[in-house]
Amino acid sequence: MENATNYWFTVEPFVYIGMSKNHALLYNTLDGMNIESDKIEVLQLLDEVLQEENCGVVLLTHERTKQKDINAFIKEAREKYMCDIIDVALSIGKPVQLLPYYNFSDKYDVYKKNSILTSRKILEFLTEISIYVDQSINITNLILFLQSLPGNITFNIVGNLANVVNYKDLLSFFDLHDSPKNLCCSYSDVISLQSISKSNFSYIISAHFPIDVKKWNHSRQLLLDQSLPVTYIFDVSSLDDCQQVEELVEQFQIENYRLNPVYTKDNIDFFKQNVFLTKKDILSSSISIKNIFANQSINIHDFGKINIMPNGDAYANLNYPILGNINTHSIHEIVDKEIKEGMSWFRIRNQAPCNECVYQWLCPSPSNYEISIGKPNLCHVKTITNQ
């Protein structure tokens, strides 16, 4: 006589479950292993697991374990250490499993649970300030504003300092602070800063093709003379640009660099081939539960960042409305407006077609590319259109 054993079925607490109407994904955040299924019985089982009243554990009857799709799924899930079954006879009562639930319904729940809206905590989330400079900037007013900022913020000074009359006053102010400072400019705009001690300064040098060889060589010498850390950002809009980057990197032995794909409205094929994500890209590296939760809460590209224009206008993202002006608003008021009314810090993948995809929270946050291209999902994952 066959032993009719019933089981408790549970998913391990380090496994993320992504569900859509006709598709399920189990993702092991420890090793990146995954299981996908479109079998109705498996979808129903996982949906039961996710019901709050079941506490992550579902009764699996003997008859149900014999169902072909359920049996195959459990076998694979156990082999990958993602799920388990427990003989009901070995348990005094129903076990409880702590699954990685994300229980904030909207951004206001995030505010409330983390006390973000209190005046004391609101500036704790400010991590980076980018200051755009040109000949119109008022350095005196800017420094007064900067003095009101909390410590441990990364500062980016963006633009051609040669156009700023009192740029040495600004650099001298920054030189008194231990915060990281990045001088961000084109290779053609590098200037000599020998008279500044340059405490904790670095260069972020942008380059756009075609390269002016004379200016490039001149900037290389200036950078070598100043002995500051340098990172190059190469704007690329084609495979030919990428090839030129390889040649420059090899010729000048550039160690720190990254590519910045530029959308020109006529190079969408370049983006589809080199920027758009595939399923393999999404699953190529392990993603932690913490990062998955972060993707559900904040925009990892924009969160904590403020941009200040030469006229004092402040933005969280230059593609979205102004938050205020440093000449008339405090940093607290600027950050408070972004948190309450802004469109950048909390811009997540909660719109179609991403909200119909099991990879929704494994993908990185929406970037400026989605805005410039006018497409909400830069990927090749076919399931988002077939649900």
C-alpha positions as CSV (number, residue, x, y, z in Angstrom):
1,M,0.0,0.0,0.0
2,E,1.4,3.4,-1.0
3,N,2.3,5.8,1.8
4,A,0.1,8.8,1.4
5,T,2.3,11.5,3.0
6,N,1.4,15.1,3.2
7,Y,4.0,17.9,3.3
8,W,4.5,21.4,4.2
9,F,5.9,23.3,1.2
10,T,8.1,26.4,1.8
11,V,10.4,28.7,-0.1
12,E,13.7,29.6,1.4
13,P,13.9,33.2,2.9
14,F,16.7,34.2,0.5
15,V,14.7,33.4,-2.6
16,Y,12.8,36.2,-4.3
17,I,9.5,35.3,-6.0
18,G,8.5,37.3,-9.0
19,M,4.9,36.7,-10.3
20,S,2.9,37.9,-13.3
21,K,-0.4,36.7,-14.7
22,N,1.1,33.7,-16.5
23,H,4.7,33.5,-15.4
24,A,6.7,32.9,-12.3
25,L,10.3,33.4,-11.4
26,L,12.2,32.1,-8.4
27,Y,15.5,33.8,-7.9
28,N,18.2,32.7,-5.4
29,T,19.8,35.9,-4.1
30,L,22.8,34.0,-2.7
31,D,24.0,32.4,-5.9
32,G,21.9,33.8,-8.7
33,M,20.3,30.5,-9.6
34,N,16.7,30.8,-10.9
35,I,13.7,28.8,-11.9
36,E,10.9,29.9,-14.3
37,S,7.6,28.4,-14.8
38,D,4.4,29.0,-16.7
39,K,2.6,25.9,-15.4
40,I,-0.8,26.7,-13.9
41,E,-0.4,24.4,-11.0
42,V,3.0,25.9,-10.1
43,L,1.7,29.4,-10.4
44,Q,-1.2,28.6,-8.1
45,L,1.2,27.0,-5.5
46,L,3.5,30.0,-5.4
47,D,0.6,32.4,-5.2
48,E,-0.6,30.5,-2.1
49,V,2.9,30.8,-0.6
50,L,2.8,34.6,-1.1
51,Q,-0.6,35.0,0.7
52,E,0.1,36.7,3.9
53,E,-2.2,34.5,6.0
54,N,-0.1,31.4,4.9
55,C,3.1,32.8,6.5
56,G,5.2,31.4,3.6
57,V,4.1,27.8,4.2
58,V,1.5,25.8,2.2
59,L,0.1,22.3,2.9
60,L,1.0,20.1,0.0
61,T,-1.2,17.0,-0.1
62,H,0.0,13.6,-1.3
63,E,-2.2,13.9,-4.4
64,R,-0.9,17.3,-5.2
65,T,2.8,16.2,-5.0
66,K,2.1,13.5,-7.6
67,Q,0.9,16.1,-10.1
68,K,3.5,16.1,-12.9
69,D,4.3,19.8,-13.1
70,I,4.3,20.2,-9.3
71,N,6.6,17.2,-8.8
72,A,9.1,18.4,-11.4
73,F,9.1,21.9,-10.0
74,I,9.7,20.7,-6.4
75,K,12.5,18.4,-7.6
76,E,14.3,21.2,-9.4
77,A,13.7,23.7,-6.6
78,R,15.1,21.3,-4.0
79,E,18.1,20.5,-6.1
80,K,18.8,24.3,-6.4
81,Y,18.3,24.7,-2.6
82,M,15.5,27.2,-3.2
83,C,12.5,25.3,-1.7
84,D,11.8,22.4,0.7
85,I,9.1,20.1,1.8
86,I,8.6,18.8,5.4
87,D,6.7,15.7,6.3
88,V,3.6,17.0,8.2
89,A,4.0,14.1,10.7
90,L,7.4,15.6,11.8
91,S,5.8,18.9,12.7
92,I,3.8,19.6,15.8
93,G,2.0,22.4,14.0
94,K,2.3,24.5,10.9
95,P,5.7,26.0,10.5
96,V,6.3,29.7,9.7
97,Q,8.7,30.9,7.1
98,L,9.9,34.5,6.9
99,L,9.8,35.4,3.3
100,P,11.3,38.7,1.9
101,Y,8.1,40.7,1.6
102,Y,8.2,44.3,0.5
103,N,5.3,45.8,2.6
104,F,5.3,49.5,1.5
105,S,2.3,50.2,-0.6
106,D,3.6,53.5,-1.9
107,K,6.4,56.1,-1.3
108,Y,4.4,57.7,1.6
109,D,4.7,54.4,3.5
110,V,8.4,54.6,3.0
111,Y,8.5,58.2,4.4
112,K,6.4,57.2,7.4
113,K,8.3,54.0,8.3
114,N,11.7,55.7,8.0
115,S,10.7,59.1,9.4
116,I,12.1,60.7,6.2
117,L,9.9,63.8,6.6
118,T,11.3,64.8,10.0
119,S,13.6,67.8,9.7
120,R,16.4,66.0,11.4
121,K,16.5,63.0,9.0
122,I,15.5,64.6,5.8
123,L,19.1,65.6,4.9
124,E,20.6,62.3,5.9
125,F,19.5,61.0,2.5
126,L,21.4,63.7,0.6
127,T,24.6,62.1,-0.8
128,E,25.7,64.0,-3.9
129,I,25.6,67.6,-5.1
130,S,26.5,68.5,-8.7
131,I,27.4,72.2,-9.3
132,Y,27.3,73.4,-12.8
133,V,29.5,76.4,-13.4
134,D,30.0,79.1,-16.0
135,Q,30.8,82.8,-16.2
136,S,27.3,83.8,-14.8
137,I,27.7,81.9,-11.5
138,N,27.8,83.9,-8.2
139,I,30.5,82.2,-6.2
140,T,29.8,84.2,-3.0
141,N,26.2,83.1,-2.9
142,L,27.1,79.5,-3.8
143,I,29.6,79.3,-1.0
144,L,27.1,80.6,1.5
145,F,24.7,77.9,0.4
146,L,27.3,75.2,0.6
147,Q,28.1,76.1,4.2
148,S,24.6,75.0,5.1
149,L,25.1,71.5,3.8
150,P,25.8,68.4,6.0
151,G,29.1,66.7,5.8
152,N,30.1,63.5,3.9
153,I,28.5,64.7,0.6
154,T,30.2,64.1,-2.7
155,F,30.6,67.3,-4.7
156,N,30.8,67.4,-8.5
157,I,32.0,70.7,-10.0
158,V,30.8,70.5,-13.6
159,G,32.0,72.8,-16.4
160,N,34.9,74.9,-17.6
161,L,36.5,76.6,-14.5
162,A,38.5,78.9,-16.8
163,N,35.2,80.7,-17.5
164,V,34.6,81.3,-13.7
165,V,36.3,84.5,-12.5
166,N,36.5,83.5,-8.8
167,Y,36.9,79.7,-9.2
168,K,39.9,79.7,-6.9
169,D,37.6,80.9,-4.1
170,L,35.3,77.9,-4.7
171,L,38.2,75.4,-4.8
172,S,39.8,77.0,-1.7
173,F,36.4,76.5,0.2
174,F,36.3,72.9,-0.9
175,D,39.9,72.4,0.0
176,L,39.0,72.9,3.7
177,H,36.5,70.0,3.6
178,D,37.3,66.2,3.6
179,S,34.3,65.4,1.3
180,P,35.2,63.8,-2.1
181,K,35.3,66.5,-4.8
182,N,35.2,65.7,-8.5
183,L,36.2,68.2,-11.1
184,C,34.1,67.2,-14.1
185,C,35.0,68.8,-17.5
186,S,35.8,68.1,-21.1
187,Y,39.4,67.1,-21.9
188,S,39.6,70.4,-23.8
189,D,38.7,72.4,-20.6
190,V,41.4,71.1,-18.2
191,I,43.3,73.9,-16.5
192,S,46.3,74.0,-14.3
193,L,45.5,74.0,-10.6
194,Q,49.0,74.1,-9.1
195,S,48.2,76.8,-6.6
196,I,45.4,74.7,-5.0
197,S,46.4,72.0,-2.5
198,K,43.6,69.9,-4.0
199,S,42.7,67.8,-0.9
200,N,40.6,64.8,-1.9
201,F,40.0,66.1,-5.4
202,S,39.7,63.9,-8.4
203,Y,39.1,64.6,-12.1
204,I,36.3,63.1,-14.2
205,I,37.2,63.9,-17.8
206,S,34.6,63.6,-20.6
207,A,35.6,63.0,-24.2
208,H,33.5,63.2,-27.3
209,F,34.5,62.0,-30.8
210,P,36.2,63.1,-32.9
211,I,39.1,63.9,-30.6
212,D,41.2,67.1,-31.1
213,V,44.6,65.6,-30.8
214,K,46.4,68.8,-29.9
215,K,44.0,69.6,-27.0
216,W,44.0,65.9,-25.9
217,N,47.8,65.8,-25.6
218,H,47.8,69.2,-23.8
219,S,45.2,68.0,-21.3
220,R,47.1,64.7,-20.7
221,Q,50.2,66.7,-19.8
222,L,48.3,69.0,-17.4
223,L,46.7,66.0,-15.7
224,L,50.0,64.3,-15.3
225,D,51.5,67.4,-13.8
226,Q,48.7,67.7,-11.2
227,S,49.0,64.0,-10.0
228,L,45.3,63.8,-9.2
229,P,43.1,60.6,-9.7
230,V,41.5,60.7,-13.2
231,T,38.5,58.8,-14.6
232,Y,37.7,59.2,-18.2
233,I,34.1,59.1,-19.5
234,F,34.0,58.5,-23.3
235,D,30.8,59.5,-25.1
236,V,30.0,56.8,-27.7
237,S,27.2,56.6,-30.2
238,S,28.4,53.9,-32.5
239,L,30.6,50.8,-32.6
240,D,33.2,53.0,-34.4
241,D,33.4,55.2,-31.3
242,C,33.9,52.2,-29.1
243,Q,36.8,51.0,-31.3
244,Q,38.4,54.5,-31.0
245,V,38.1,54.2,-27.2
246,E,39.9,50.9,-27.2
247,E,42.7,52.5,-29.2
248,L,43.0,55.5,-26.9
249,V,42.9,53.4,-23.8
250,E,45.7,51.1,-25.2
251,Q,47.8,54.0,-26.5
252,F,47.7,56.1,-23.3
253,Q,47.5,53.2,-20.9
254,I,44.3,54.6,-19.3
255,E,43.3,52.5,-16.3
256,N,40.1,54.2,-15.1
257,Y,37.4,54.8,-17.7
258,R,33.9,54.0,-18.6
259,L,31.7,54.4,-21.7
260,N,28.7,56.7,-21.8
261,P,26.3,55.7,-24.6
262,V,24.8,58.8,-26.2
263,Y,21.4,58.6,-27.9
264,T,21.3,60.7,-31.2
265,K,17.8,59.7,-32.3
266,D,19.2,57.9,-35.3
267,N,21.3,55.2,-33.5
268,I,18.5,53.1,-31.8
269,D,20.0,50.0,-33.3
270,F,23.3,50.7,-31.5
271,F,21.3,51.0,-28.3
272,K,19.3,47.8,-28.9
273,Q,22.5,45.9,-29.5
274,N,24.7,47.4,-26.7
275,V,22.5,49.0,-24.1
276,F,19.1,47.2,-24.0
277,L,19.1,44.3,-21.5
278,T,18.5,40.7,-22.3
279,K,17.3,38.1,-19.8
280,K,20.9,36.8,-19.6
281,D,22.1,40.4,-18.8
282,I,19.6,40.7,-16.0
283,L,20.5,37.4,-14.4
284,S,24.3,37.6,-15.1
285,S,25.2,38.7,-11.6
286,S,23.8,38.0,-8.1
287,I,21.3,40.5,-6.9
288,S,20.7,40.8,-3.2
289,I,17.4,41.0,-1.4
290,K,18.5,44.5,-0.2
291,N,19.0,45.7,-3.8
292,I,15.6,44.2,-4.9
293,F,13.9,46.1,-2.1
294,A,15.8,49.2,-3.1
295,N,14.6,48.9,-6.7
296,Q,11.0,48.8,-5.3
297,S,11.6,51.9,-3.2
298,I,13.9,54.4,-4.9
299,N,15.6,55.3,-8.1
300,I,19.2,54.2,-7.6
301,H,20.5,56.6,-10.2
302,D,18.9,59.7,-8.8
303,F,18.2,59.2,-5.1
304,G,20.0,61.5,-2.8
305,K,21.4,63.7,-5.6
306,I,20.7,67.4,-6.3
307,N,21.9,69.4,-9.3
308,I,22.6,73.1,-9.0
309,M,22.7,75.3,-12.1
310,P,24.8,78.4,-12.6
311,N,21.8,80.6,-11.8
312,G,21.1,78.7,-8.6
313,D,18.2,76.6,-9.9
314,A,18.1,73.2,-8.2
315,Y,16.9,69.9,-9.7
316,A,16.9,66.3,-8.7
317,N,17.1,65.4,-12.3
318,L,17.5,67.9,-15.1
319,N,14.7,66.3,-17.1
320,Y,12.1,67.1,-14.4
321,P,10.7,70.4,-12.9
322,I,12.8,72.8,-10.8
323,L,12.7,72.2,-7.0
324,G,13.8,75.7,-6.0
325,N,16.7,78.1,-6.2
326,I,19.6,78.2,-3.7
327,N,19.4,82.0,-3.5
328,T,15.8,81.8,-2.1
329,H,15.4,78.3,-0.8
330,S,17.3,76.3,1.8
331,I,18.6,72.8,1.1
332,H,16.0,71.5,3.5
333,E,13.2,73.1,1.4
334,I,14.7,71.8,-1.8
335,V,15.0,68.2,-0.6
336,D,11.6,68.3,1.1
337,K,10.0,69.3,-2.2
338,E,11.6,66.5,-4.1
339,I,10.5,64.0,-1.4
340,K,6.9,65.3,-1.4
341,E,6.3,66.4,-5.0
342,G,9.3,65.3,-7.1
343,M,9.5,62.8,-9.9
344,S,13.1,61.6,-9.7
345,W,14.1,60.1,-6.4
346,F,11.2,57.6,-6.3
347,R,10.9,56.9,-10.0
348,I,10.6,53.1,-10.1
349,R,9.5,50.4,-12.6
350,N,5.8,50.4,-11.6
351,Q,4.4,51.2,-15.0
352,A,3.6,49.0,-18.0
353,P,5.1,47.0,-19.4
354,C,7.5,46.5,-16.5
355,N,4.7,46.0,-13.9
356,E,3.7,42.9,-15.9
357,C,7.1,41.3,-15.9
358,V,8.7,38.9,-13.4
359,Y,12.0,40.7,-13.8
360,Q,10.5,44.0,-12.7
361,W,12.5,44.4,-9.5
362,L,15.6,42.6,-10.7
363,C,16.2,45.3,-13.4
364,P,18.0,48.5,-12.5
365,S,16.0,51.7,-11.9
366,P,14.8,53.7,-14.9
367,S,17.5,55.9,-16.2
368,N,17.7,59.1,-18.3
369,Y,17.9,56.8,-21.4
370,E,14.3,55.8,-21.0
371,I,13.4,59.5,-21.0
372,S,15.5,60.5,-24.0
373,I,14.4,57.5,-26.1
374,G,10.8,57.7,-25.0
375,K,10.6,54.0,-24.1
376,P,9.8,52.8,-20.5
377,N,11.7,49.5,-20.8
378,L,15.1,49.2,-22.5
379,C,15.2,45.4,-22.7
380,H,14.6,42.4,-25.0
381,V,12.7,40.3,-22.4
382,K,9.9,38.9,-24.5
383,T,7.7,37.9,-21.5
384,I,6.8,41.6,-20.9
385,T,4.7,41.7,-24.1
386,N,3.3,38.2,-23.9
387,Q,1.6,38.2,-20.5
